[in-house]
């Protein structure tokens, strides 16, 4: 399974770990801290601190930032964009210090209270923040998904949020084939559930009564309550000391709502078959999140505190971002290279000023008017042949990269041909694409 960040550790410069987040549920705190300290040497060597921000080894690398005596370290894939992760970590370390300022003052240099439950809630902050980057190639489509309409999903999310009380911490619903219907589980909790699906499927249990499962990958003092139906299951992370009867009462409305859904005709979304490198691509669509007037009023305020060159680059991108724009066009218009544009774009995403999506082309009806248009623009035969090859796939359900894989036409060539069609081609995002 693919993850944007494999693991994150918050570390004092004394080497004391304060917080650990793992997307997979693996608990390798000691190994990661030892590897990091061995790689970087002494954390108190200030000369090295100013120079070293990335250390690569094998298929992974450490990327980190520092605030005061606090280090935030991410373990990521070696080929991923370092600049994107620096932006992510800079934002997260600010949130960590701000959220736990009092607790950090209470923890002395000997590590009293370190790596304790007081920081556990920061895992939710991490996952909520990382969702902003779901348009980057790779993070999207991490799991198989059941594509309910948005109104239905929102209603289920509301019901799920209403269960999160009286010992219920988080929950999810999914099919026994592994398609997620709705979830507030942390990434590592979902990984555990998916790994247990075969076992859950074989269990004979009353759909109205939960199956209590204690798993070593869960946080101490928590367990799963599983409600299994004929083809789906509801899973809750609960305080293992809580009353089962009270949790059952809270969960009942959500479980019944899930069991009432006719999922036989609901489309399924499959994850990408291969892992993706975390990096922006010139064929990505950059999508604004505010209107023109809102940008003018709020952009500089939201970018306050960002390093001046990066802030300048971010503002240049915003000037060309009044609608969905291909990153390739932004690079040409601003003169930025991919490295500096990636850092600026990551800042815009982290501050909620932009989103990134793969591009999903939609071609208009192939009628006489369209044929006449092709004659007017004088499309060369080789380009016309490419258009014929990709036409049937340009229905808004496939990205340019997916169309390229299906037709063996380079993605850059597809973009080049489609851009010549002007308003006869529409560009959809992953949030607005045809399903």
N, C-alpha and C positions, 0 to 999 in steps of 0.2 A: 504494500500500500504506500502511496506517495504522500509526503507531507512538506509543507512550506518550510517549517523549522523542525529539525529532529529533536533537539533538546535545548533548553535554556537554563542556565544556572546564574544565580545572583551570589556574588562572593565578596567577602570583605578582603581588604588588602593583607590581612593577617592569614588568609587562606581558609577562613571559616565560611562554609556554605550556609546561606540564609534561606534560599528558595531553589527548588528544582522543578522544572516542567518538562515532561516527556510526552511527545505526541503519540507514542506507541505504548506507553505504560511501563517501559523498561526502567528500572531504577539502578542507574549506573553512576550515581553521584560521586562515589569515591574514585572510580576509574577515570571519570571525566576530569575531576579536579586534579588528580595526580598527573594525568596526561597534559593538562593545560599548564600546570606549574612547572612540569618538566620541560615543556616546550618553550615557555617564555622566560624561565629562570625566575629570579626574584621579582615579585610584583612591586617592590619598593625602589627598583632602579628607575629613577625618573627619566633618565636619558632614553632608555628603551621604551618607556611608556609613551613618549611622544612619537616614536617612530613605528613601533609594532602595533598593528591593529588586526592583522590577519596572519594565521599560521596554517599552512596546508600540510596534510599528511595522508598518504594512501588515497582513499576516495572521499575523504571528508576534510573540513577545515574549521578552525575556530575563527569567529569574528566577534569582536567585543568593543564596548565603549566603557568609559569610566565617569562617575560623578562623585566627587569627594573621595571617600575611601571605599566606594562601592563599585564593583565591576559587574557588568551584565555580559555574559558570554553565551553565544549561540553556536551549537554544533550543526553545521549545514553541509550540503554536498560541495565537493571541491570545485565543480564547474559553475556553481551559482554566482550571480552578480553580487560582489562584495558591497558595492555602493547602495544597492537596495536594502541589504541587511543592516548597514550602518544607520540608515534612516529609521528603519524599524526599531532597532535597539535604542537609538537616541530617544525616540518617543516613549518606548516602554520603560526605560530607566527613569525618565522624568515622572512618569505615572507611578512607578514603584516608590520612588523617594517621596513624592507628594502624598501618596495613599497611606504610606506607613512611616511617616516622619516620626511620630511619637514612639512607635515600637522600635525604630532603629536607634533612637536615643537611649532606650531602656536596655538594649543589648550591649554588654560591655565587650571589650577587646578579647576576652577569654571565650567569647562565644556563648555565654549564658543565654538560653532561649533560642539559639540558632536552629535553623531548619525545623521549625516547629509549626504547629497548626495555625499560628497567628498570621502567616503569609499565604495560606492555602488558597484563599479567595482570589489571589492574583492570577491564578490559572484561567479564571473566567475573563479577567481583563485582557489577558494575552489572546485568547481565542476570539473574543469579540473584536479586538483590534485587527487581528490577522484576516478576518473576514473581508476587510476593506481591500485586501490584495487578491481576492479570489479571481480577478480577471486575468492575472498573469498566467502565461502558459505554464501549466503544471498543476497549480492548486485547484483549478476548476475541475469538476468531475472526479473528486477523490473517491466517492462511493457510488454504488448503484443507487438510483433514486427513482421513486414513484412520482410522476409529474401530475399532481393534483392541481386544479386551478387555484389562483392566489387567494380568492375568498375562502375557499375550503381550508387551505393551509393556515390562513390567519385565524380562522375559527378554532382549528385544532391547537394552534400555538397558545391561544387564549385559554383554552381548557387545560392545556398542559401547565401553563403558568399558575393556574388556580390550584393545581395539585401540590405545588412546591411549598408545602407547609407541613407541620405536624410530623416531622421526621423524613419527609420526602425532599430530596435535594435537587435532583434533576431527572429527566425522563426521555423516553423515545418510543416510537412505534416503527416497526419494520415488518416486511414480509419474511416468511421463513426461507425464502430464496435469497434474502440479503438486501432487498431494495428498501432504502430508508424512506419512510413516509413523512415523519417530522421528528426533530430531535433537539434537545438542549444538553445532551451529554457532552462531556469533554472528549477530545479526540482519542485519548488513550482508553477511555471507558467504552467508546464505540468500537475500538479495535478489539477489546475483550469480548464484547457482545457478539461481534461478527465471528470471532474465533470459536465461540461457544454455540453457535447456531445449530450445528449438527447434533450436539448433545441435547439442546433445548427441544429440537424437533422430535427426538426420540422419547422425550419424557411424556408420560401419561399424567395429565393433571386437569383439575377442574378449572375451566376458563374464568370462573368467578373467584377462585382462590389463588393467591400468589405462591409461586415456588421461590423459596428463599435460597439464594446462592451466595456463599462467601468465597471471594476470589483473592488470591495473594497480590494481584496487580492493582487492586483498589486501595484507596486511602484507608489507613487504619480506622477502625470503628464504623466502616460503611459496608454495605452488602447490596446485592441486587434483589429486587422483588420482580419476578417475571410472571406475566399473565399470558398464557399461550392459547391461541385459538387454532382453528383448523389450518389456516394458511398465513397467519400473522401473529405477532407477539408485541406486547407492551412491556417495556423494561424500565424500572425506576431504580435510581441509586438512593438508598435510604440509610438513615442512621440506624445501625444494627441494634441499638439500644431502644429504639422507638417501638411503640405499640403497633403490632401488625394490624389489629382491628381498626385503629385510627387511620393508619396509612391506607388500608383497604377502602375505607369510606371516602377518603380524598381522591383516590385513584379511579373509583368506580365510574364516574361520569366520562372521564377521558377514555377508559377502556371500552365502554359501550359505544361511544362515538366512533372509535376506530373500527370496532367490529361491525358497525352498521354500514360501512363504506363498501360499495360494489367496486372492487379493484380489477375486475376481469377485463375491463376495456380501458383502463387508465394506462397511458403511455409509460414506458420504462426508459430511463436514461442510463446508459452504460458508461463506466469510467473509461478514460483513455487507456489503451492497452500497454503503453510504454510510459516510463517516467519522463518528465520534462525538466529541462534546466530552468531554474528560476532566473529569468531575464526578460526584459521587454524585447519585442520584435518589431521591426519597422512596419510590418503589416497589421499590427494591433490597431484597434480603434481607441482613441482617447476621447472620453465622454465627459462633458462638463456637468457639474452638479448644481450650479446656480445660474440665475439669469444675469444678463449684462450688468444691470444696476447693482445687483448683489455683489458681483465680483468687484466692481469699483469701490463699493463701500467697505467690504470685509476682507478682501484678499490680503492686503498688506498687514492687517491686524492679525489674521490667522497665521501669517508667515513670520510674525515677529519672533526674534530669537534665532532664526535660521541664519547660518553663515552667509555673509553678504553676497558672495559670488553665486552660491546656490539659489539664494532668494532672487537675485537678478535673473538667473536662468529660468526659474519657475515663473516669474512675472512675464518673461518673454513668451513662454509657452501659453500662458493664460490669454495673452493678447491675440493668439491665433485659435482660441478655443471657444468659439461661440456656438458650435454645434459639434456633432461627432466628426472627428478628423483622424485620418490615418497618421500614425506616428511618422511614417515616411515623409508625409507632406510637412509636418511640423519641423522635422530635421532640415528639410530644404528651405523652409521659410525663415527659420531662426539662425541657421548656420551652425547649430550645436552638433557636436559629435555624439554618438550613442552613449558613451560613458557619462558625459556631463548631463545629457538629457535624461538618462536613467535615474541619476541621483535627484535631479529636480522633479521629475515625474513622481518618484517615490515619496518625496516631500508633499507634493500636491495630494496624493492619495492618502497619506497619513493624516493630513489636515482636513480631509473631507472635501477638497476642492475639485477632485477629478476621480474618475474610475477608468479602468482599462478593460477592454474586451477583445476577444477575437472578432474578426470581421466576417459577417454572414451576408453574402450578396443575394439580392432578389432581382431577377430580370423581369421586365414588363412583358405583356403579351406579344408574341411574335406575329404581328399582323402586317398588312401592306404598308401602313404608316412607318413601322419600324424598319422594314426592308428598304423603304425609300430613304430613311435616315442614313442607313448604312451606305447607300449609294452616294448620298450627298457628302459624307465625310471621307469617302474613298478608302474604305478599309482594305488593306492588302489581303490577298488570298490566304497567306499563311496565318494571319490573324483571324480571318473569317473561319478557317478550319479549326483553330483553337476555340473560337466562340461556339462552333457546332459541337465540339467535344465536351465542353463544360456546361452547355446550356441547361440540360435536364437536371443538373445538380444545383443550379443557382435558384433554389426555391426558398431560401431563408432558413433551411434546416441544417446546412453544412457550412463549416467555416472554409475560408480559402485554403487553409492547410489541408483540410480533409478532402476538398475537391481535388487538390493537387495530387494527393495520394491515390485517389480513385482513378484519375485520368492520366497520370504520369506526365502532366504538364507542370513545369516549375511554377510555384506560387507567385513569384515576382512577375512572370509572364502573364499569368491570369489577371493580376492586378493591372498590369499595363494595358491589356486589351479591354478590360471592363471599364477602366477610367475614361476610355475614349467614347464610351456610350453616354456620358453625361447623365441627364436626369432619367434615362431609360433603365438605370440600375440604382437600386436603393441599398443602403448598407444598414443591416440590422446588428444589434449587439446581442450578447448571450442572454440579456434580460428581456429583449423584445423580439427574439427570433421566432420564426414560425415553427410550430411543433407538430 
